[in-house]
Amino acid sequence: MQPKENDSSRGIVHAAAGREKFALARFEPASPLQPFIEHYWIIHYDLPDGMTHTQTVLSYPNVHLAFERDESGSRALLYGVPSRPFVRVLRGAGKVLGVKFRAGGFYPFWRRDVAQLTGKTVPAADIFGPVADDWLAAVFGAGSDEEMAAQAERALLARLPDRDAQGERTARIVADTMTDRSIIKVEQLCEQSGLSVRQLQRLFGKYVGVTPKWVIKRFRLQEAAERMENDESAQWADLAAQLGYFDQAHFSKDFKSVLGQTPATYRKNAALR
């Protein structure tokens, strides 16, 4: 089980402050699972009595399988793409092992439109059957982080599905959208993919769970938040233009609608943490 070299904090709101409250590690999947799984991630935290930490994540368009243990017990859950930013309040001690499926990578395990899971959290047993409880016991019966990830990998290898060409095509479209900041409109994805708007929407509904427009907006706002935390010299107008917004007002409106605060407030809060 190899650690993942790219340890980006993109999407983790106020990541520097969060890293003081929890430890995060990521591991690469074995080659047979790489078409389906991006990585495994593990979070540990142990906060003093009376202390809490609220962590917000601008979620990626990915389904997650999570094995969780905290003061209230242990559970295995399947998280669809959150409709809103994901918020978790940490208290006491806890540990989570997560499996981040690629965009398009969960569908082969389930064979149903992933949009049915969007905004939902369901017991893993509802998707994988009672064996998910055995997986939970195996994961938390392991010693090291690597061994925990290996237990999850062993379980998924036993359920390894056939590869899905359309799912992998969708994953490439999503990956291009994340890395190419010039993509700011759905029509650009259509031009690159050779699909109509309606075809692209159907593809995303089936394999990703959210619309192409949602994906574009989320990646651009992730980038904006990350740059504001890491570059004090970034100017709103320049950032808005670089991310494809017509003007600064539209950028600020979108930013506030997703993160609940204006860019100026966000930067101020980041500086105080």
Buried (B, 14 or more C-beta within 10 A) or exposed (E): BEEBEEEEBBBBBBBEBBEEBBEBBBBBBBEEBEBBBBBBBBBEBEBEEEEEBEBBBBBBBBBBBBBBBBEEEBBBBBBBBBEEBBEBEBBBEBBBBBBBBBBBBBBBBBEEBBBEBBEEEEEBBEBBEEEBBBBBEBBBEBEEBBEBBBBBBEBBEEEBBEEBEEBBBBBBBBBBBBEEEEBBEBEBBBEBBEBEEEEBBBBBBBBBBBBBBBBBBBBBBBBBBBBBBEEEEBEBEEBBBBBBBEEBEEBBEBBBEBBEEBBEEBBEBBEEE
